[in-house]
Amino acid sequence: MRVLYFLTGSTRGLGAALAQAIAAGTDCTLVTLSRQPACHAARRHDFALDLADLDSVERWCTSDWQGHTGIPRHGRAVLINNAGIVDPVAPMINASRDAMRRAIAINVTAPMMLMQWFASQLAAFADTGSIINISSGAGRRPIAGWGAYCTTKAGLDMASQVAAIEWQPRIRVTSLAPGVIDTDMQAQIRATSEADFADVQRFKDLKTSGALVTAEAVAKRILELDSQGLLPAGLADIRSLSVKPSELP
Ligand SMILES: NC(=O)c1ccc[n+]([C@@H]2O[C@H](COP(=O)([O-])OP(=O)(O)OC[C@H]3O[C@@H](n4cnc5c(N)ncnc54)[C@H](OP(=O)(O)O)[C@@H]3O)[C@@H](O)[C@H]2O)c1
C-alpha cells in the first residue's frame, strides 16, 4: 500500500533518520515540516515551518497545505510529530518564562494543531491514518531540572490518549517513548551543569557505557512497528514492543 508520511523536525537526530528511512521506501511519499527544509526530491515535499511560531503553524494548516495540490491520494497516511526540545533545563524556579512558553508551543501546542489538521483533512489524502507522537519517559515520571520537558511530554501523552479514543478506529494515535537515542539532544543534556540538572552524570554514564541507541536503529523500528500495525493506541514505550521476527532482514 502506498503510504504518505508527514514528519516534523526532519533536519537532525531521530527526524533525519526517519526521513532517510522513509525516502528509501519505494512506495512512500514524504512531506517534511522543518525550520530548514531540504530540497524537494522525487516523492519528497519540504515545507519551511518554525513550530514555535504558532501563527505560522495555523497558516500552514489553513492555507499553505491547501494550496499544495501536487501530492496524489494514498492508501494510508502517517503523521509523525517528532520535533521537540528539552530546553529550558533548569530548576523551575529559575527557568526562563519565555523558554517555558516556547517548549509548550513546540512540544505540545503545535503537535496538537497538526494532529487536528491531520484528522480533519485525512479523507482528502488517504483512506486510513495513524499518528505517532514522539514522547518520552520524562512525560511519565518527574525529573528535577526538566520541568518544561516533563510537563510538555505528559501533555503530549494526554492529548494522544484523548485523540486515540475520539478518532478510533479511523486513526490510530500512539504516544511513543523512543528510548535513549544518541542525538544532539543527548549531547545538550550531557553539557548541562549539575546545578541545573542533578541527574547529568547518569546521562554521561549512559553515553560512555555505550547504552545509547542510534537514531537509525530507532527510526527503522518505529517504521516497522507502524507498518506491521504493532503500535498500540495510547501510550507506548519502544523498549517493550517487538517487531515480528519474520519481518526482520
Ligand atoms: N534523544 C533522546 O534520547 C530522546 C529521548 C526521548 C525522547 N526524545 C524525543 O525524540 C524527538 C527527537 O529528538 P532528537 O533526539 O532527535 O532531538 P534533536 O537531535 O535535538 O533534534 C530535534 C529536531 O526538532 C527540530 N526542532 C526543534 N525546534 C524546532 C522548531 N521550533 N520548529 C521546527 N522544528 C524544530 C530540530 O530542528 P532544527 O534543526 O531546526 O533545530 C530537529 O530536527 C523529540 O521529540 C525528543 O523529545 C529523544
The ligand as an ORCA input file, in Angstrom:
! r2SCAN-3c Opt
* xyz 0 1
  N      17.372     11.739     22.083
  C      16.752     11.100     23.062
  O      17.381     10.365     23.861
  C      15.268     11.220     23.225
  C      14.666     10.518     24.274
  C      13.286     10.601     24.444
  C      12.536     11.369     23.559
  N      13.143     12.041     22.559
  C      12.295     12.831     21.647
  O      12.592     12.472     20.299
  C      12.329     13.576     19.435
  C      13.556     13.809     18.548
  O      14.642     14.132     19.419
  P      16.151     14.151     18.932
  O      16.912     13.485     19.988
  O      16.251     13.701     17.516
  O      16.413     15.728     19.056
  P      17.432     16.682     18.258
  O      18.581     15.903     17.754
  O      17.670     17.822     19.192
  O      16.533     17.171     17.021
  C      15.377     17.914     17.284
  C      14.623     18.164     15.990
  O      13.496     19.004     16.325
  C      13.549     20.151     15.473
  N      13.035     21.371     16.072
  C      13.419     21.959     17.238
  N      12.803     23.129     17.380
  C      12.023     23.316     16.284
  C      11.158     24.347     15.848
  N      10.981     25.478     16.560
  N      10.498     24.180     14.673
  C      10.689     23.070     13.927
  N      11.495     22.067     14.283
  C      12.167     22.186     15.451
  C      15.024     20.349     15.161
  O      15.161     21.176     14.020
  P      16.337     22.301     13.866
  O      17.467     21.580     13.188
  O      15.709     23.369     13.035
  O      16.683     22.757     15.252
  C      15.461     18.901     14.957
  O      15.145     18.464     13.657
  C      12.000     14.756     20.351
  O      10.606     14.924     20.417
  C      12.541     14.323     21.699
  O      11.872     14.950     22.773
  C      14.506     11.985     22.369
*
